[in-house]
Amino acid sequence: GQVRGLCGTYNWNQQDEFTTPAGAVEPGLTAFAQAYQASNQCPQLSPFPLEPCGAAAAAHRQLAEAACALLHGPAFQ
């Protein structure tokens, strides 16, 4: 009951994972993430794609594979 933020609440209750700093529970990821913006000058987030492995993600596949290769490499073993 003492952890809250972008990483969740860690209380085994999935219904309150999107709890904002004000204590409200947001139903969607976009509104939840925007509640943690440090400045009003930050750009507003667009809704996240419903299909994370769809066409938008495919365009970034090479970059993602390179980043994952670093995480699986000797530096993190």
PDB file with one MODEL, atoms N, CA, C and O in Angstrom:
MODEL        1
ATOM      1  N   GLY A   1       0.787  -1.204   0.000  1.00  0.00           N
ATOM      2  CA  GLY A   1       0.000   0.000   0.000  1.00  0.00           C
ATOM      3  C   GLY A   1       0.826   1.264   0.000  1.00  0.00           C
ATOM      4  O   GLY A   1       0.268   2.349   0.166  1.00  0.00           O
ATOM      5  N   GLN A   2       2.150   1.172  -0.182  1.00  0.00           N
ATOM      6  CA  GLN A   2       2.977   2.367  -0.139  1.00  0.00           C
ATOM      7  C   GLN A   2       3.600   2.715  -1.475  1.00  0.00           C
ATOM      8  O   GLN A   2       4.303   3.720  -1.578  1.00  0.00           O
ATOM      9  N   VAL A   3       3.363   1.911  -2.504  1.00  0.00           N
ATOM     10  CA  VAL A   3       3.957   2.158  -3.818  1.00  0.00           C
ATOM     11  C   VAL A   3       2.861   2.623  -4.771  1.00  0.00           C
ATOM     12  O   VAL A   3       1.774   2.046  -4.815  1.00  0.00           O
ATOM     13  N   ARG A   4       3.164   3.686  -5.542  1.00  0.00           N
ATOM     14  CA  ARG A   4       2.214   4.173  -6.533  1.00  0.00           C
ATOM     15  C   ARG A   4       3.000   4.932  -7.579  1.00  0.00           C
ATOM     16  O   ARG A   4       3.992   5.585  -7.255  1.00  0.00           O
ATOM     17  N   GLY A   5       2.576   4.856  -8.821  1.00  0.00           N
ATOM     18  CA  GLY A   5       3.259   5.586  -9.874  1.00  0.00           C
ATOM     19  C   GLY A   5       3.164   4.878 -11.202  1.00  0.00           C
ATOM     20  O   GLY A   5       2.306   4.020 -11.407  1.00  0.00           O
ATOM     21  N   LEU A   6       4.051   5.244 -12.100  1.00  0.00           N
ATOM     22  CA  LEU A   6       4.017   4.678 -13.445  1.00  0.00           C
ATOM     23  C   LEU A   6       4.281   3.187 -13.459  1.00  0.00           C
ATOM     24  O   LEU A   6       3.940   2.524 -14.438  1.00  0.00           O
ATOM     25  N   CYS A   7       4.866   2.642 -12.430  1.00  0.00           N
ATOM     26  CA  CYS A   7       5.141   1.198 -12.373  1.00  0.00           C
ATOM     27  C   CYS A   7       4.044   0.415 -11.675  1.00  0.00           C
ATOM     28  O   CYS A   7       4.175  -0.799 -11.523  1.00  0.00           O
ATOM     29  N   GLY A   8       2.976   1.054 -11.249  1.00  0.00           N
ATOM     30  CA  GLY A   8       1.866   0.351 -10.608  1.00  0.00           C
ATOM     31  C   GLY A   8       1.893   0.470  -9.097  1.00  0.00           C
ATOM     32  O   GLY A   8       2.680   1.227  -8.529  1.00  0.00           O
ATOM     33  N   THR A   9       1.007  -0.302  -8.449  1.00  0.00           N
ATOM     34  CA  THR A   9       0.845  -0.210  -7.005  1.00  0.00           C
ATOM     35  C   THR A   9       1.427  -1.405  -6.244  1.00  0.00           C
ATOM     36  O   THR A   9       1.635  -1.319  -5.033  1.00  0.00           O
ATOM     37  N   TYR A  10       1.689  -2.501  -6.927  1.00  0.00           N
ATOM     38  CA  TYR A  10       2.258  -3.707  -6.319  1.00  0.00           C
ATOM     39  C   TYR A  10       1.440  -4.200  -5.127  1.00  0.00           C
ATOM     40  O   TYR A  10       1.997  -4.566  -4.092  1.00  0.00           O
ATOM     41  N   ASN A  11       0.132  -4.208  -5.279  1.00  0.00           N
ATOM     42  CA  ASN A  11      -0.713  -4.720  -4.194  1.00  0.00           C
ATOM     43  C   ASN A  11      -1.592  -5.886  -4.654  1.00  0.00           C
ATOM     44  O   ASN A  11      -2.545  -6.250  -3.966  1.00  0.00           O
ATOM     45  N   TRP A  12      -1.282  -6.462  -5.793  1.00  0.00           N
ATOM     46  CA  TRP A  12      -1.988  -7.606  -6.378  1.00  0.00           C
ATOM     47  C   TRP A  12      -3.422  -7.272  -6.771  1.00  0.00           C
ATOM     48  O   TRP A  12      -4.223  -8.183  -6.978  1.00  0.00           O
ATOM     49  N   ASN A  13      -3.763  -6.008  -6.878  1.00  0.00           N
ATOM     50  CA  ASN A  13      -5.089  -5.583  -7.316  1.00  0.00           C
ATOM     51  C   ASN A  13      -4.926  -4.863  -8.651  1.00  0.00           C
ATOM     52  O   ASN A  13      -4.512  -3.704  -8.684  1.00  0.00           O
ATOM     53  N   GLN A  14      -5.247  -5.541  -9.751  1.00  0.00           N
ATOM     54  CA  GLN A  14      -5.061  -4.947 -11.070  1.00  0.00           C
ATOM     55  C   GLN A  14      -6.037  -3.812 -11.352  1.00  0.00           C
ATOM     56  O   GLN A  14      -5.851  -3.077 -12.321  1.00  0.00           O
ATOM     57  N   GLN A  15      -7.064  -3.652 -10.540  1.00  0.00           N
ATOM     58  CA  GLN A  15      -8.057  -2.608 -10.774  1.00  0.00           C
ATOM     59  C   GLN A  15      -7.545  -1.213 -10.421  1.00  0.00           C
ATOM     60  O   GLN A  15      -8.150  -0.223 -10.831  1.00  0.00           O
ATOM     61  N   ASP A  16      -6.447  -1.110  -9.670  1.00  0.00           N
ATOM     62  CA  ASP A  16      -5.961   0.215  -9.274  1.00  0.00           C
ATOM     63  C   ASP A  16      -4.557   0.518  -9.805  1.00  0.00           C
ATOM     64  O   ASP A  16      -3.880   1.403  -9.283  1.00  0.00           O
ATOM     65  N   GLU A  17      -4.120  -0.197 -10.822  1.00  0.00           N
ATOM     66  CA  GLU A  17      -2.775   0.007 -11.362  1.00  0.00           C
ATOM     67  C   GLU A  17      -2.594   1.390 -11.983  1.00  0.00           C
ATOM     68  O   GLU A  17      -1.482   1.919 -11.973  1.00  0.00           O
ATOM     69  N   PHE A  18      -3.644   1.983 -12.517  1.00  0.00           N
ATOM     70  CA  PHE A  18      -3.539   3.289 -13.163  1.00  0.00           C
ATOM     71  C   PHE A  18      -3.975   4.401 -12.209  1.00  0.00           C
ATOM     72  O   PHE A  18      -4.736   5.286 -12.599  1.00  0.00           O
ATOM     73  N   THR A  19      -3.499   4.362 -10.962  1.00  0.00           N
ATOM     74  CA  THR A  19      -3.826   5.394  -9.982  1.00  0.00           C
ATOM     75  C   THR A  19      -2.942   6.618 -10.219  1.00  0.00           C
ATOM     76  O   THR A  19      -1.717   6.506 -10.259  1.00  0.00           O
ATOM     77  N   THR A  20      -3.564   7.780 -10.374  1.00  0.00           N
ATOM     78  CA  THR A  20      -2.853   9.024 -10.666  1.00  0.00           C
ATOM     79  C   THR A  20      -2.287   9.632  -9.386  1.00  0.00           C
ATOM     80  O   THR A  20      -2.627   9.182  -8.292  1.00  0.00           O
ATOM     81  N   PRO A  21      -1.434  10.643  -9.502  1.00  0.00           N
ATOM     82  CA  PRO A  21      -0.917  11.313  -8.298  1.00  0.00           C
ATOM     83  C   PRO A  21      -2.026  11.900  -7.424  1.00  0.00           C
ATOM     84  O   PRO A  21      -1.860  12.029  -6.211  1.00  0.00           O
ATOM     85  N   ALA A  22      -3.158  12.255  -8.041  1.00  0.00           N
ATOM     86  CA  ALA A  22      -4.279  12.819  -7.282  1.00  0.00           C
ATOM     87  C   ALA A  22      -5.128  11.743  -6.615  1.00  0.00           C
ATOM     88  O   ALA A  22      -6.040  12.057  -5.851  1.00  0.00           O
ATOM     89  N   GLY A  23      -4.829  10.456  -6.904  1.00  0.00           N
ATOM     90  CA  GLY A  23      -5.572   9.370  -6.289  1.00  0.00           C
ATOM     91  C   GLY A  23      -6.704   8.819  -7.129  1.00  0.00           C
ATOM     92  O   GLY A  23      -7.359   7.862  -6.715  1.00  0.00           O
ATOM     93  N   ALA A  24      -6.956   9.393  -8.299  1.00  0.00           N
ATOM     94  CA  ALA A  24      -7.999   8.884  -9.188  1.00  0.00           C
ATOM     95  C   ALA A  24      -7.480   7.675  -9.955  1.00  0.00           C
ATOM     96  O   ALA A  24      -6.279   7.572 -10.209  1.00  0.00           O
ATOM     97  N   VAL A  25      -8.358   6.773 -10.321  1.00  0.00           N
ATOM     98  CA  VAL A  25      -7.983   5.612 -11.123  1.00  0.00           C
ATOM     99  C   VAL A  25      -8.451   5.858 -12.548  1.00  0.00           C
ATOM    100  O   VAL A  25      -9.650   5.963 -12.805  1.00  0.00           O
ATOM    101  N   GLU A  26      -7.505   5.951 -13.470  1.00  0.00           N
ATOM    102  CA  GLU A  26      -7.821   6.189 -14.877  1.00  0.00           C
ATOM    103  C   GLU A  26      -8.084   4.863 -15.576  1.00  0.00           C
ATOM    104  O   GLU A  26      -7.382   3.884 -15.324  1.00  0.00           O
ATOM    105  N   PRO A  27      -9.084   4.816 -16.449  1.00  0.00           N
ATOM    106  CA  PRO A  27      -9.363   3.566 -17.162  1.00  0.00           C
ATOM    107  C   PRO A  27      -8.429   3.317 -18.344  1.00  0.00           C
ATOM    108  O   PRO A  27      -8.289   2.178 -18.789  1.00  0.00           O
ATOM    109  N   GLY A  28      -7.786   4.376 -18.858  1.00  0.00           N
ATOM    110  CA  GLY A  28      -6.946   4.222 -20.035  1.00  0.00           C
ATOM    111  C   GLY A  28      -5.515   4.643 -19.804  1.00  0.00           C
ATOM    112  O   GLY A  28      -5.228   5.469 -18.937  1.00  0.00           O
ATOM    113  N   LEU A  29      -4.616   4.070 -20.587  1.00  0.00           N
ATOM    114  CA  LEU A  29      -3.193   4.321 -20.430  1.00  0.00           C
ATOM    115  C   LEU A  29      -2.808   5.758 -20.771  1.00  0.00           C
ATOM    116  O   LEU A  29      -1.968   6.341 -20.085  1.00  0.00           O
ATOM    117  N   THR A  30      -3.395   6.342 -21.809  1.00  0.00           N
ATOM    118  CA  THR A  30      -3.022   7.689 -22.233  1.00  0.00           C
ATOM    119  C   THR A  30      -3.317   8.718 -21.141  1.00  0.00           C
ATOM    120  O   THR A  30      -2.447   9.518 -20.795  1.00  0.00           O
ATOM    121  N   ALA A  31      -4.527   8.703 -20.600  1.00  0.00           N
ATOM    122  CA  ALA A  31      -4.896   9.658 -19.545  1.00  0.00           C
ATOM    123  C   ALA A  31      -4.045   9.433 -18.297  1.00  0.00           C
ATOM    124  O   ALA A  31      -3.664  10.392 -17.625  1.00  0.00           O
ATOM    125  N   PHE A  32      -3.747   8.177 -17.985  1.00  0.00           N
ATOM    126  CA  PHE A  32      -2.907   7.867 -16.827  1.00  0.00           C
ATOM    127  C   PHE A  32      -1.511   8.450 -16.999  1.00  0.00           C
ATOM    128  O   PHE A  32      -0.994   9.096 -16.088  1.00  0.00           O
ATOM    129  N   ALA A  33      -0.899   8.230 -18.154  1.00  0.00           N
ATOM    130  CA  ALA A  33       0.452   8.729 -18.404  1.00  0.00           C
ATOM    131  C   ALA A  33       0.485  10.251 -18.391  1.00  0.00           C
ATOM    132  O   ALA A  33       1.443  10.838 -17.888  1.00  0.00           O
ATOM    133  N   GLN A  34      -0.541  10.901 -18.934  1.00  0.00           N
ATOM    134  CA  GLN A  34      -0.579  12.357 -18.960  1.00  0.00           C
ATOM    135  C   GLN A  34      -0.703  12.941 -17.560  1.00  0.00           C
ATOM    136  O   GLN A  34      -0.285  14.076 -17.333  1.00  0.00           O
ATOM    137  N   ALA A  35      -1.263  12.201 -16.624  1.00  0.00           N
ATOM    138  CA  ALA A  35      -1.388  12.690 -15.250  1.00  0.00           C
ATOM    139  C   ALA A  35      -0.024  12.842 -14.588  1.00  0.00           C
ATOM    140  O   ALA A  35       0.103  13.569 -13.603  1.00  0.00           O
ATOM    141  N   TYR A  36       0.996  12.171 -15.110  1.00  0.00           N
ATOM    142  CA  TYR A  36       2.337  12.237 -14.542  1.00  0.00           C
ATOM    143  C   TYR A  36       3.258  13.208 -15.280  1.00  0.00           C
ATOM    144  O   TYR A  36       4.456  13.243 -15.001  1.00  0.00           O
ATOM    145  N   GLN A  37       2.730  13.989 -16.205  1.00  0.00           N
ATOM    146  CA  GLN A  37       3.572  14.955 -16.909  1.00  0.00           C
ATOM    147  C   GLN A  37       4.110  15.989 -15.926  1.00  0.00           C
ATOM    148  O   GLN A  37       3.380  16.489 -15.069  1.00  0.00           O
ATOM    149  N   ALA A  38       5.390  16.300 -16.063  1.00  0.00           N
ATOM    150  CA  ALA A  38       6.041  17.229 -15.141  1.00  0.00           C
ATOM    151  C   ALA A  38       5.749  18.686 -15.480  1.00  0.00           C
ATOM    152  O   ALA A  38       5.932  19.562 -14.636  1.00  0.00           O
ATOM    153  N   SER A  39       5.299  18.956 -16.694  1.00  0.00           N
ATOM    154  CA  SER A  39       5.079  20.331 -17.114  1.00  0.00           C
ATOM    155  C   SER A  39       3.899  20.395 -18.067  1.00  0.00           C
ATOM    156  O   SER A  39       3.673  19.470 -18.847  1.00  0.00           O
ATOM    157  N   ASN A  40       3.150  21.481 -18.005  1.00  0.00           N
ATOM    158  CA  ASN A  40       2.054  21.692 -18.953  1.00  0.00           C
ATOM    159  C   ASN A  40       2.569  21.943 -20.360  1.00  0.00           C
ATOM    160  O   ASN A  40       1.798  21.897 -21.319  1.00  0.00           O
ATOM    161  N   GLN A  41       3.870  22.209 -20.496  1.00  0.00           N
ATOM    162  CA  GLN A  41       4.451  22.470 -21.807  1.00  0.00           C
ATOM    163  C   GLN A  41       4.814  21.179 -22.537  1.00  0.00           C
ATOM    164  O   GLN A  41       5.197  21.221 -23.706  1.00  0.00           O
ATOM    165  N   CYS A  42       4.699  20.033 -21.864  1.00  0.00           N
ATOM    166  CA  CYS A  42       4.973  18.753 -22.518  1.00  0.00           C
ATOM    167  C   CYS A  42       3.893  18.498 -23.567  1.00  0.00           C
ATOM    168  O   CYS A  42       2.734  18.851 -23.352  1.00  0.00           O
ATOM    169  N   PRO A  43       4.255  17.888 -24.698  1.00  0.00           N
ATOM    170  CA  PRO A  43       3.237  17.597 -25.712  1.00  0.00           C
ATOM    171  C   PRO A  43       2.244  16.559 -25.196  1.00  0.00           C
ATOM    172  O   PRO A  43       2.610  15.653 -24.447  1.00  0.00           O
ATOM    173  N   GLN A  44       0.998  16.700 -25.601  1.00  0.00           N
ATOM    174  CA  GLN A  44      -0.023  15.733 -25.227  1.00  0.00           C
ATOM    175  C   GLN A  44       0.229  14.424 -25.960  1.00  0.00           C
ATOM    176  O   GLN A  44       0.620  14.418 -27.127  1.00  0.00           O
ATOM    177  N   LEU A  45       0.002  13.322 -25.266  1.00  0.00           N
ATOM    178  CA  LEU A  45       0.190  12.014 -25.876  1.00  0.00           C
ATOM    179  C   LEU A  45      -0.994  11.688 -26.779  1.00  0.00           C
ATOM    180  O   LEU A  45      -2.141  11.989 -26.450  1.00  0.00           O
ATOM    181  N   SER A  46      -0.709  11.082 -27.896  1.00  0.00           N
ATOM    182  CA  SER A  46      -1.800  10.594 -28.732  1.00  0.00           C
ATOM    183  C   SER A  46      -2.186   9.222 -28.202  1.00  0.00           C
ATOM    184  O   SER A  46      -1.380   8.569 -27.537  1.00  0.00           O
ATOM    185  N   PRO A  47      -3.395   8.777 -28.481  1.00  0.00           N
ATOM    186  CA  PRO A  47      -3.782   7.439 -28.003  1.00  0.00           C
ATOM    187  C   PRO A  47      -2.812   6.384 -28.528  1.00  0.00           C
ATOM    188  O   PRO A  47      -2.392   6.427 -29.684  1.00  0.00           O
ATOM    189  N   PHE A  48      -2.470   5.451 -27.671  1.00  0.00           N
ATOM    190  CA  PHE A  48      -1.556   4.400 -28.057  1.00  0.00           C
ATOM    191  C   PHE A  48      -2.229   3.470 -29.055  1.00  0.00           C
ATOM    192  O   PHE A  48      -3.447   3.297 -29.007  1.00  0.00           O
ATOM    193  N   PRO A  49      -1.465   2.872 -29.954  1.00  0.00           N
ATOM    194  CA  PRO A  49      -2.082   1.961 -30.913  1.00  0.00           C
ATOM    195  C   PRO A  49      -2.711   0.774 -30.194  1.00  0.00           C
ATOM    196  O   PRO A  49      -2.151   0.254 -29.229  1.00  0.00           O
ATOM    197  N   LEU A  50      -3.868   0.354 -30.667  1.00  0.00           N
ATOM    198  CA  LEU A  50      -4.530  -0.790 -30.062  1.00  0.00           C
ATOM    199  C   LEU A  50      -3.776  -2.078 -30.351  1.00  0.00           C
ATOM    200  O   LEU A  50      -3.870  -3.043 -29.592  1.00  0.00           O
ATOM    201  N   GLU A  51      -3.038  -2.095 -31.436  1.00  0.00           N
ATOM    202  CA  GLU A  51      -2.281  -3.269 -31.840  1.00  0.00           C
ATOM    203  C   GLU A  51      -0.793  -2.946 -31.766  1.00  0.00           C
ATOM    204  O   GLU A  51      -0.237  -2.430 -32.736  1.00  0.00           O
ATOM    205  N   PRO A  52      -0.127  -3.236 -30.638  1.00  0.00           N
ATOM    206  CA  PRO A  52       1.270  -2.832 -30.476  1.00  0.00           C
ATOM    207  C   PRO A  52       2.228  -3.487 -31.458  1.00  0.00           C
ATOM    208  O   PRO A  52       3.331  -2.981 -31.666  1.00  0.00           O
ATOM    209  N   CYS A  53       1.840  -4.585 -32.059  1.00  0.00           N
ATOM    210  CA  CYS A  53       2.715  -5.251 -33.024  1.00  0.00           C
ATOM    211  C   CYS A  53       2.269  -4.981 -34.455  1.00  0.00           C
ATOM    212  O   CYS A  53       2.676  -5.697 -35.369  1.00  0.00           O
ATOM    213  N   GLY A  54       1.451  -3.973 -34.663  1.00  0.00           N
ATOM    214  CA  GLY A  54       0.932  -3.661 -35.989  1.00  0.00           C
ATOM    215  C   GLY A  54       1.931  -2.905 -36.845  1.00  0.00           C
ATOM    216  O   GLY A  54       3.135  -2.942 -36.590  1.00  0.00           O
ATOM    217  N   ALA A  55       1.432  -2.228 -37.849  1.00  0.00           N
ATOM    218  CA  ALA A  55       2.268  -1.551 -38.841  1.00  0.00           C
ATOM    219  C   ALA A  55       3.150  -0.467 -38.221  1.00  0.00           C
ATOM    220  O   ALA A  55       4.299  -0.309 -38.636  1.00  0.00           O
ATOM    221  N   ALA A  56       2.648   0.276 -37.250  1.00  0.00           N
ATOM    222  CA  ALA A  56       3.444   1.343 -36.644  1.00  0.00           C
ATOM    223  C   ALA A  56       4.671   0.771 -35.937  1.00  0.00           C
ATOM    224  O   ALA A  56       5.758   1.344 -36.019  1.00  0.00           O
ATOM    225  N   ALA A  57       4.505  -0.337 -35.254  1.00  0.00           N
ATOM    226  CA  ALA A  57       5.619  -0.952 -34.543  1.00  0.00           C
ATOM    227  C   ALA A  57       6.604  -1.600 -35.508  1.00  0.00           C
ATOM    228  O   ALA A  57       7.805  -1.635 -35.237  1.00  0.00           O
ATOM    229  N   ALA A  58       6.117  -2.103 -36.612  1.00  0.00           N
ATOM    230  CA  ALA A  58       6.991  -2.776 -37.584  1.00  0.00           C
ATOM    231  C   ALA A  58       8.041  -1.824 -38.141  1.00  0.00           C
ATOM    232  O   ALA A  58       9.145  -2.245 -38.485  1.00  0.00           O
ATOM    233  N   ALA A  59       7.701  -0.550 -38.229  1.00  0.00           N
ATOM    234  CA  ALA A  59       8.644   0.433 -38.759  1.00  0.00           C
ATOM    235  C   ALA A  59       9.845   0.613 -37.824  1.00  0.00           C
ATOM    236  O   ALA A  59      10.908   1.043 -38.271  1.00  0.00           O
ATOM    237  N   HIS A  60       9.697   0.298 -36.565  1.00  0.00           N
ATOM    238  CA  HIS A  60      10.761   0.479 -35.579  1.00  0.00           C
ATOM    239  C   HIS A  60      11.413  -0.846 -35.161  1.00  0.00           C
ATOM    240  O   HIS A  60      12.171  -0.894 -34.192  1.00  0.00           O
ATOM    241  N   ARG A  61      11.118  -1.890 -35.885  1.00  0.00           N
ATOM    242  CA  ARG A  61      11.605  -3.216 -35.505  1.00  0.00           C
ATOM    243  C   ARG A  61      13.138  -3.287 -35.448  1.00  0.00           C
ATOM    244  O   ARG A  61      13.694  -3.832 -34.495  1.00  0.00           O
ATOM    245  N   GLN A  62      13.816  -2.742 -36.456  1.00  0.00           N
ATOM    246  CA  GLN A  62      15.273  -2.816 -36.498  1.00  0.00           C
ATOM    247  C   GLN A  62      15.885  -2.111 -35.285  1.00  0.00           C
ATOM    248  O   GLN A  62      16.819  -2.629 -34.672  1.00  0.00           O
ATOM    249  N   LEU A  63      15.366  -0.939 -34.940  1.00  0.00           N
ATOM    250  CA  LEU A  63      15.858  -0.209 -33.775  1.00  0.00           C
ATOM    251  C   LEU A  63      15.596  -1.001 -32.491  1.00  0.00           C
ATOM    252  O   LEU A  63      16.458  -1.078 -31.615  1.00  0.00           O
ATOM    253  N   ALA A  64      14.414  -1.581 -32.389  1.00  0.00           N
ATOM    254  CA  ALA A  64      14.066  -2.358 -31.198  1.00  0.00           C
ATOM    255  C   ALA A  64      14.962  -3.585 -31.060  1.00  0.00           C
ATOM    256  O   ALA A  64      15.400  -3.916 -29.958  1.00  0.00           O
ATOM    257  N   GLU A  65      15.234  -4.255 -32.169  1.00  0.00           N
ATOM    258  CA  GLU A  65      16.091  -5.438 -32.111  1.00  0.00           C
ATOM    259  C   GLU A  65      17.518  -5.065 -31.701  1.00  0.00           C
ATOM    260  O   GLU A  65      18.166  -5.818 -30.974  1.00  0.00           O
ATOM    261  N   ALA A  66      18.009  -3.917 -32.156  1.00  0.00           N
ATOM    262  CA  ALA A  66      19.350  -3.469 -31.772  1.00  0.00           C
ATOM    263  C   ALA A  66      19.392  -3.147 -30.274  1.00  0.00           C
ATOM    264  O   ALA A  66      20.358  -3.487 -29.590  1.00  0.00           O
ATOM    265  N   ALA A  67      18.353  -2.497 -29.773  1.00  0.00           N
ATOM    266  CA  ALA A  67      18.302  -2.169 -28.347  1.00  0.00           C
ATOM    267  C   ALA A  67      18.218  -3.437 -27.506  1.00  0.00           C
ATOM    268  O   ALA A  67      18.877  -3.535 -26.471  1.00  0.00           O
ATOM    269  N   CYS A  68      17.423  -4.401 -27.933  1.00  0.00           N
ATOM    270  CA  CYS A  68      17.297  -5.653 -27.189  1.00  0.00           C
ATOM    271  C   CYS A  68      18.600  -6.442 -27.221  1.00  0.00           C
ATOM    272  O   CYS A  68      18.941  -7.124 -26.255  1.00  0.00           O
ATOM    273  N   ALA A  69      19.324  -6.350 -28.325  1.00  0.00           N
ATOM    274  CA  ALA A  69      20.605  -7.051 -28.420  1.00  0.00           C
ATOM    275  C   ALA A  69      21.570  -6.537 -27.355  1.00  0.00           C
ATOM    276  O   ALA A  69      22.340  -7.311 -26.785  1.00  0.00           O
ATOM    277  N   LEU A  70      21.529  -5.237 -27.087  1.00  0.00           N
ATOM    278  CA  LEU A  70      22.374  -4.683 -26.020  1.00  0.00           C
ATOM    279  C   LEU A  70      21.983  -5.253 -24.662  1.00  0.00           C
ATOM    280  O   LEU A  70      22.847  -5.594 -23.854  1.00  0.00           O
ATOM    281  N   LEU A  71      20.681  -5.356 -24.413  1.00  0.00           N
ATOM    282  CA  LEU A  71      20.208  -5.868 -23.124  1.00  0.00           C
ATOM    283  C   LEU A  71      20.540  -7.348 -22.943  1.00  0.00           C
ATOM    284  O   LEU A  71      20.752  -7.808 -21.821  1.00  0.00           O
ATOM    285  N   HIS A  72      20.583  -8.084 -24.040  1.00  0.00           N
ATOM    286  CA  HIS A  72      20.910  -9.501 -23.971  1.00  0.00           C
ATOM    287  C   HIS A  72      22.406  -9.759 -24.099  1.00  0.00           C
ATOM    288  O   HIS A  72      22.849 -10.905 -24.026  1.00  0.00           O
ATOM    289  N   GLY A  73      23.170  -8.718 -24.288  1.00  0.00           N
ATOM    290  CA  GLY A  73      24.611  -8.834 -24.486  1.00  0.00           C
ATOM    291  C   GLY A  73      25.388  -8.997 -23.195  1.00  0.00           C
ATOM    292  O   GLY A  73      24.799  -9.031 -22.115  1.00  0.00           O
ATOM    293  N   PRO A  74      26.706  -9.097 -23.298  1.00  0.00           N
ATOM    294  CA  PRO A  74      27.560  -9.358 -22.143  1.00  0.00           C
ATOM    295  C   PRO A  74      27.519  -8.266 -21.067  1.00  0.00           C
ATOM    296  O   PRO A  74      27.776  -8.556 -19.899  1.00  0.00           O
ATOM    297  N   ALA A  75      27.208  -7.044 -21.425  1.00  0.00           N
ATOM    298  CA  ALA A  75      27.191  -5.964 -20.431  1.00  0.00           C
ATOM    299  C   ALA A  75      26.133  -6.186 -19.354  1.00  0.00           C
ATOM    300  O   ALA A  75      26.278  -5.705 -18.230  1.00  0.00           O
ATOM    301  N   PHE A  76      25.077  -6.908 -19.693  1.00  0.00           N
ATOM    302  CA  PHE A  76      23.973  -7.115 -18.730  1.00  0.00           C
ATOM    303  C   PHE A  76      23.844  -8.561 -18.264  1.00  0.00           C
ATOM    304  O   PHE A  76      22.821  -8.952 -17.701  1.00  0.00           O
ATOM    305  N   GLN A  77      24.884  -9.349 -18.503  1.00  0.00           N
ATOM    306  CA  GLN A  77      24.818 -10.751 -18.059  1.00  0.00           C
ATOM    307  C   GLN A  77      25.358 -10.906 -16.658  1.00  0.00           C
ATOM    308  O   GLN A  77      25.380 -12.015 -16.125  1.00  0.00           O
TER     309      GLN A  77
ENDMDL
END
